[in-house]
Amino acid sequence: MDDPENSKSYESGVQMLQQAADSMHETPNNIYKYICGHIMTQMTATAGIKKHGQAAVDALLQEFCQLDNKDVFDPINASTLTTDQKREALHAVNLIKEKRSGKLKGRTCADGRYPRMPLCSHL
């Protein structure tokens, strides 16, 4: 743990597991849903907007403004790019994170899952 003096997150995790253990008489599927409901607080932008409406849109806009203010991206007109350059570009994934306090945060990350062509033809 980073800060042994602050064990609040540890205690809440222990409480969550204790509640799950206490409800072991329920089906495993219900326990799985219960635990994932506490752990999985990140969702796609579409799911976040469906669930939280304008608050999720505001969180995403705040993330986009932060990226713009910090000059993370330089705008490039897509019509000036070659087909190879477009193929090499990474896609951005926009997510909504529900904090324990109930606050919504926007998250943007590069999706590197797309296959890349090898640099050498013999690979």
Order of alpha helices (4+ residues) and beta strands (2+ residues): alpha-alpha-beta-alpha-alpha-alpha-beta-beta
